[in-house]
Amino acid sequence: MTYHQNGREPGDQHNSINEHNQGPAEPDIREQEWQHGEDGVPDHVDTEHLTEPAAFRTEASPGETREEAYRSDMPGAAEQPAPVPARGDREKKKRGGAGWLQAIGGGVAGSVLTLAIAVPLLNGDPGETNAPAESGVQSESQQQSAGEVTKVSTDGSLADMVEQVSGSIVGIVNYQQQQQRNPFGGSGSGQSIPAGTGSGVVFKKDGESAYIVTNNHVVEGASKLEVSLENGERAEAELVGADALSDLAVVRVDAKLVDAEPLAFGDSDALRAGDSVVAIGNPLGLELSRSVTEGIVSAPDRSISVDTSAGEWEMNVIQTDAAINQGNSGGALVNMNGEVIGINSLKIGGSGVEGLGFAIPSNDVVPLVEEMMESGQVERPYAGISMYDVAQIPRGELDGLPNDISKGVYIAGVDPEGAAAKGGIKEGDVITAIDGEEIEDGQALRRYLYSELEVGDQAVFTVYREGKKTEIPVTLGSNKASSPS
């Protein structure tokens, strides 16, 4: 199953592993989260948003989306004298005789539709193109990376934990340039308008700056970024670094404006299916900022295929049933100790689909964010080619490729300064293997390039040129200051 990022957040959705930016588009569910009212923030929740939340790429579906699939694990009261009745009993007493309220609530919930696809959780879509103690382990390096982090009570109160954590979850507004038409001819003037909203997590503070981690699709294509703080104030933000493949980005604001402390990032490798988690973010826009939903870890280690602005990519994610919606992208998935164990990024919606949300594991987030803070991007091997899957090219255009070769990538362009060109690869070549590893398509090439090789490694490309097979050694360069492929 391929998870598409249909309604991206301000920078949501992509096609070539590092998505290509496009102009504002209809909000999608994928994980896009935009929609705005006055000042770029919705003054109310539009019916449109309630029926078609932005999605990674999904079809409209009746019923609540995965984001509504959260559940409460709080125990009921014991059947023995106790000074304070258990939470479950208290709730039952409060609800006693209110069956008509439940009926109405069920009707409202049943009216919510979602798109059918894995989509980013943005509210607004500019670039058509989310056992407690056990998940709280944290490595020494992770503790240091976040600086002084929020200390969260572990007395068992979910409300106390959420109260201490939620202030460190912010809103992010993506403004994009819109050209105004000149009625008298000539080029018109442009202005920045809100293209979408997402969420972010305060990751680190130093003397002058507060660093916030979010999703790449939340900030992609922005001409200006604003951060909405706990006190309702807005602060202009600067993009520090972004990476389309991992769907992560870092922005910073003046530390003097941020009262909240950075959150601790826990050990996502310690998660087990069934662990309780909480998602905190801004579903459907800033009007519903810091909404809290509870659920469990459905699966601690999933691999899903998504379309990014840099191309199709396979992401490693945590699956959860905690409810997330457009605008939740970039928000925190938190364990019961108040530690961030994931950054909410995608969901799957559709008819008959609910409770399928995905978060980028904290153990993947921390090193990538630290690299972006240091150098502005994630360094990866760079070959310098643009390509198409062989299956997408008419056979007559493949210049004598043997009929028994049906998989591989067709080279549509070569960067003259890139590693491939220096090694001798040319436009029109078909790559079928790297170091003997079969390459079926562009996604397989990227996966091998970025997962198995490093900058400076020499790789042997098996190439067909004018119907003849040859092997070409290529010494890989760096993607810094270059395009991503």
C-alpha positions in Angstrom: 0.0 0.0 0.0 1.3 3.4 -0.9 0.6 6.2 1.5 0.2 9.5 -0.3 0.5 12.9 1.1 -2.5 14.5 -0.5 -3.4 17.5 1.5 -0.1 18.6 2.6 0.6 21.0 5.3 2.1 24.2 4.2 4.7 22.3 2.6 2.9 19.0 2.4 3.2 16.3 -0.2 5.7 15.5 -2.6 6.5 13.4 -5.5 10.2 13.0 -6.1 11.8 12.0 -2.9 12.2 15.6 -1.9 8.9 17.0 -3.2 8.7 19.7 -5.7 7.0 22.8 -4.4 3.8 23.7 -6.0 1.3 26.5 -5.4 -1.5 26.4 -2.8 -4.0 23.6 -3.4 -7.1 22.2 -1.9 -6.5 20.9 1.7 -5.9 17.2 1.8 -5.8 14.7 4.6 -2.5 13.2 4.1 -1.0 15.2 6.9 -1.6 18.5 5.6 -3.0 20.9 7.9 -4.1 24.3 6.8 -7.1 26.5 6.8 -7.3 29.9 8.0 -9.7 32.7 9.0 -8.7 36.1 10.1 -4.9 36.4 10.3 -4.5 33.0 8.8 -6.3 31.3 11.6 -9.8 29.9 11.3 -12.3 31.9 13.3 -14.5 28.8 13.4 -14.3 25.3 12.2 -15.7 25.1 8.7 -18.1 22.4 7.7 -15.7 21.7 4.9 -12.9 20.9 7.4 -15.1 18.6 9.4 -16.1 16.6 6.4 -12.9 16.6 4.5 -9.8 16.9 6.7 -6.5 17.3 4.9 -4.9 14.0 4.3 -1.6 12.5 3.1 -3.7 11.2 0.2 -6.9 9.6 0.9 -10.3 9.3 -0.4 -13.4 10.7 1.3 -14.6 8.3 3.9 -17.6 8.4 6.2 -17.0 8.0 9.9 -14.3 9.3 12.0 -10.7 9.0 10.8 -7.9 7.3 12.6 -7.6 10.4 14.6 -10.8 9.6 16.3 -9.7 6.2 17.2 -8.1 7.1 20.5 -9.3 5.4 23.7 -9.1 5.8 27.4 -7.4 3.1 29.5 -8.3 4.6 32.9 -9.6 1.8 35.2 -13.1 1.9 36.7 -13.8 2.1 40.4 -13.2 -1.0 42.6 -16.2 -2.7 44.2 -15.0 -2.0 47.7 -15.1 1.0 50.0 -12.6 3.6 48.9 -12.2 7.3 49.9 -12.5 8.4 46.3 -14.6 6.7 43.7 -12.7 5.5 40.6 -12.7 7.6 37.5 -14.8 5.1 35.5 -17.6 5.2 38.2 -17.6 9.0 38.4 -18.0 9.2 34.7 -20.9 6.7 34.7 -22.7 8.7 37.4 -22.3 11.9 35.5 -23.6 10.4 32.4 -26.5 8.7 34.1 -29.8 9.4 32.4 -28.1 11.2 29.6 -28.6 8.7 26.9 -30.1 11.3 24.6 -26.8 13.2 24.7 -24.9 10.2 23.7 -27.2 9.6 20.8 -26.7 13.2 19.6 -22.9 12.9 20.1 -22.9 9.7 18.0 -24.8 11.4 15.2 -22.3 14.3 15.0 -19.3 12.0 15.1 -20.8 9.8 12.4 -21.0 12.8 10.1 -17.3 13.4 9.8 -15.8 12.3 6.5 -12.1 11.7 5.7 -10.2 11.3 2.5 -9.0 7.8 1.7 -5.2 7.8 1.8 -2.2 8.3 3.9 -1.9 12.1 4.2 0.0 14.7 6.0 -1.9 16.3 8.9 -1.9 19.9 7.6 -4.8 22.2 8.0 -4.7 23.8 4.6 -2.8 22.6 1.6 -0.3 24.9 -0.1 1.7 22.4 -2.0 -0.6 19.9 -3.6 1.9 18.5 -4.9 0.6 12.0 14.1 3.3 0.3 29.5 3.9 4.2 30.1 7.0 3.6 32.2 8.6 1.3 29.7 8.5 3.8 26.8 10.2 6.5 28.9 13.8 5.3 28.5 16.1 8.0 27.3 19.7 7.9 26.2 22.3 10.3 27.7 22.9 11.9 24.3 19.2 12.5 23.8 18.9 14.1 27.2 21.8 16.5 26.5 20.5 17.4 23.0 17.3 18.9 24.4 19.1 20.9 27.0 17.0 21.7 30.1 13.8 19.8 29.5 10.4 19.9 31.1 10.2 17.8 34.3 6.9 15.8 34.2 5.2 14.4 37.2 4.8 10.6 37.3 2.2 10.4 40.0 -0.1 8.7 37.5 -2.3 11.7 36.7 -2.8 12.0 32.9 -4.3 15.5 33.3 -1.2 16.7 35.3 1.1 15.3 32.7 -0.7 16.9 29.8 -0.9 20.2 31.6 2.9 20.3 32.0 3.6 19.2 28.4 1.1 21.0 26.3 2.7 24.4 26.7 5.7 23.2 24.7 3.5 22.4 21.7 3.1 25.3 19.3 1.2 26.1 16.2 3.0 26.9 12.9 1.4 29.0 10.1 2.8 28.7 6.6 2.5 31.9 4.5 3.0 31.6 0.7 3.4 34.2 -1.9 0.3 34.8 -4.1 0.6 36.9 -7.2 -2.1 39.5 -7.7 -3.4 40.0 -11.2 -2.9 43.6 -12.6 -6.2 44.6 -14.4 -4.3 47.1 -16.4 -1.8 44.6 -17.7 1.8 43.9 -16.7 2.8 41.9 -13.7 0.8 42.4 -10.5 2.1 42.7 -7.0 2.4 39.7 -4.7 1.4 39.2 -1.1 1.9 36.4 1.5 -1.3 34.7 2.6 -1.8 31.8 5.0 -1.5 28.6 3.1 -1.9 26.2 6.0 -1.2 25.5 9.7 0.5 22.7 11.5 2.1 21.9 14.8 5.6 21.9 16.3 7.5 20.8 19.5 10.0 23.0 21.4 13.1 20.9 21.1 15.9 23.1 22.5 16.6 26.6 23.8 19.9 28.3 24.0 20.8 31.9 25.0 19.1 33.6 22.1 17.0 31.0 20.1 14.3 28.5 20.8 14.4 25.6 18.3 11.2 23.9 17.2 10.9 20.6 15.4 8.0 20.0 12.9 7.3 18.3 9.6 8.9 19.3 6.4 5.5 19.4 4.7 4.3 21.9 7.3 6.9 24.5 6.3 7.6 23.6 2.6 7.2 26.3 0.1 6.7 29.0 2.7 7.6 32.7 2.0 7.1 33.4 5.7 6.6 31.3 8.9 4.9 32.3 12.1 4.8 30.4 15.4 1.7 30.6 17.6 2.7 30.3 21.3 0.9 29.1 24.3 -0.1 32.6 25.4 -1.6 33.3 22.0 1.2 35.6 20.8 2.6 35.2 17.3 6.3 35.2 16.6 8.0 35.3 13.2 10.1 32.2 12.7 13.2 31.4 10.6 13.7 28.1 8.9 16.9 26.4 10.1 16.8 23.2 8.0 14.4 20.8 6.4 14.6 17.3 4.9 11.8 16.1 2.6 12.7 12.4 2.8 12.4 12.2 6.6 9.6 14.8 6.6 11.3 16.8 9.3 12.2 20.4 9.7 13.5 22.8 12.3 12.5 26.5 12.8 13.7 28.9 15.4 12.2 32.0 17.2 13.5 34.4 19.7 14.0 32.5 23.0 12.7 35.5 25.0 9.3 35.0 23.5 9.0 31.3 24.5 8.2 30.7 28.2 7.8 26.9 27.8 10.8 24.6 28.3 11.9 22.0 25.7 10.4 18.6 26.1 12.4 15.5 26.8 12.6 13.0 24.0 12.2 9.3 25.1 13.5 6.1 23.6 11.1 5.0 20.8 12.9 1.6 20.5 11.5 0.7 23.9 7.9 1.0 22.7 5.7 -2.1 22.6 2.3 -2.6 21.0 -0.3 -1.6 23.6 1.7 1.1 25.3 -0.5 4.1 26.1 0.3 7.3 24.2 -1.1 10.8 23.8 -1.2 13.0 20.7 -1.1 16.8 21.2 -1.4 19.3 18.3 -3.7 21.7 16.5 -6.3 19.8 14.5 -8.1 21.8 11.9 -6.2 24.9 12.8 -5.1 27.1 15.6 -8.7 27.6 17.0 -8.4 24.0 18.4 -4.8 24.4 19.5 -3.2 21.9 21.9 -6.0 19.4 21.5 -5.2 16.1 23.3 -6.2 12.6 22.2 -5.3 9.4 23.8 -4.7 5.9 22.3 -2.2 3.1 22.2 0.8 2.1 20.1 -0.8 -0.2 17.4 2.6 -1.2 16.1 6.0 0.2 17.1 7.8 -0.4 13.8 6.0 0.0 10.5 7.4 0.7 7.0 5.1 2.7 4.7 5.6 4.1 1.2 4.9 7.8 0.8 5.2 10.4 -1.8 7.4 13.3 -0.9 8.5 16.5 -2.7 11.8 14.6 -3.3 10.1 11.5 -4.7 8.6 8.2 -3.4 10.2 7.1 -0.2 9.8 4.3 2.4 9.4 5.7 5.9 9.9 4.0 9.2 7.0 5.0 11.5 5.1 4.2 14.7 1.5 3.3 14.2 -1.0 4.6 16.7 -4.8 4.9 17.1 -4.7 8.2 18.9 -6.9 10.5 16.9 -5.0 13.0 14.7 -6.4 15.3 12.0 -5.2 18.1 9.6 -3.1 20.5 11.6 -1.7 17.7 13.8 1.3 17.3 11.6 4.5 18.2 13.5 2.9 17.7 16.9 4.0 15.4 19.6 3.2 11.8 20.3 3.9 11.5 24.0 4.2 8.5 26.4 2.7 8.5 29.9 6.0 9.9 31.4 5.5 13.0 29.3 8.4 12.2 26.9 8.1 12.7 23.2 8.4 9.4 21.5 7.3 10.5 18.0 6.4 13.4 15.7 3.0 13.0 14.2 3.2 13.0 10.5 0.7 10.8 8.5 -2.6 9.2 8.7 -4.8 6.9 6.5 -8.4 7.8 6.0 -11.2 6.5 3.9 -14.5 4.7 4.0 -14.3 2.1 6.7 -10.9 3.2 7.8 -10.2 4.7 11.2 -7.5 4.7 13.9 -4.5 4.6 11.5 -2.1 7.3 12.3 1.7 7.4 12.0 4.5 9.2 13.8 8.2 9.5 13.1 10.1 7.7 15.9 12.0 9.9 18.3 15.2 7.9 17.9 15.1 8.9 14.2 14.1 12.5 14.9 16.8 13.5 17.3 20.0 12.8 15.2 18.4 14.3 12.1 17.2 17.4 13.9 20.6 17.9 15.5 22.3 17.6 12.0 19.9 20.1 10.5 20.6 22.5 13.4 24.3 22.2 12.8 24.4 22.3 9.0 20.9 23.2 7.7 20.3 19.9 6.0 20.8 16.1 6.2 23.8 15.0 4.2 23.3 12.1 1.9 25.2 10.5 -1.0 24.6 12.3 -4.2 24.7 10.8 -7.7 23.3 13.7 -9.7 20.7 12.1 -11.9 17.0 12.6 -12.6 15.1 9.4 -13.5 11.9 7.6 -14.4 10.9 4.0 -13.7 11.5 1.8 -16.8 7.9 0.6 -16.5 6.7 4.2 -17.1 8.7 4.6 -20.4 7.2 3.5 -23.8 9.3 0.6 -25.0 10.2 2.3 -28.2 11.9 5.1 -26.2 14.3 2.7 -24.5 16.9 2.6 -27.3 17.4 -1.1 -27.8 16.9 -2.3 -24.2 16.5 -6.1 -24.4 13.0 -7.3 -24.1 13.7 -9.4 -21.0 14.7 -6.3 -19.1 11.5 -4.8 -17.6 12.7 -3.2 -14.4 15.2 -0.5 -13.6 15.4 3.3 -14.0 15.7 5.4 -17.1 18.2 8.4 -16.8 16.3 11.5 -18.0 19.0 13.9 -17.0 22.5 14.1 -15.6 24.1 16.9 -13.5 27.3 17.7 -15.4 29.0 18.4 -12.0 27.6 15.3 -10.3 29.2 12.0 -9.5 27.2 10.1 -12.2 28.4 12.3 -15.0 32.0 12.2 -13.8 31.8 8.4 -13.7 30.5 8.2 -17.3 26.7 7.7 -16.9 24.7 9.5 -19.7 21.2 10.6 -20.4 19.2 7.7 -21.9 21.1 5.0 -19.9 19.1 2.4 -18.0 20.4 1.4 -14.5 19.4 -2.1 -13.5 21.7 -2.8 -10.5 24.1 -1.1 -8.0 26.9 -3.3 -6.6 25.0 -6.3 -7.9 21.8 -5.3 -6.0 18.9 -5.3 -8.4 17.3 -1.9 -8.9 13.6 -2.3 -9.8 12.6 1.4 -9.7 13.5 4.9 -8.5 12.4 4.2 -4.9 14.7 1.1 -4.8 17.6 3.2 -6.1 17.1 5.9 -3.5 16.7 3.4 -0.7 20.0 1.6 -1.6 21.8 4.9 -2.2 20.7 6.5 1.1 20.6 3.4 3.3 23.6 1.3 2.1 26.1 3.9 0.9 27.8 7.0 2.3 29.4 10.1 0.8 32.7 9.1 -0.8 31.9 5.5 -1.3 32.5 3.9 -4.8 29.5 2.1 -6.2 29.4 0.0 -9.4 26.3 0.8 -11.5 25.1 -1.8 -14.0 23.9 0.1 -17.0 22.3 -0.7 -20.4 23.3 1.7 -23.2 22.1 1.2 -26.7 21.1 -2.3 -25.8 24.6 -3.2 -24.4 25.3 -4.0 -20.8 28.2 -2.3 -19.0 29.4 -1.6 -15.5 30.4 1.9 -14.5 32.1 2.7 -11.1 30.8 5.9 -9.5 32.4 7.7 -6.5 29.4 9.3 -4.7 29.4 13.0 -3.8 27.4 14.9 -1.3 23.9 16.3 -1.7 24.9 19.5 0.1 24.3 22.5 -2.2 22.9 20.0 -4.7 19.6 18.6 -5.7 18.5 15.5 -3.7 18.9 12.6 -6.2 
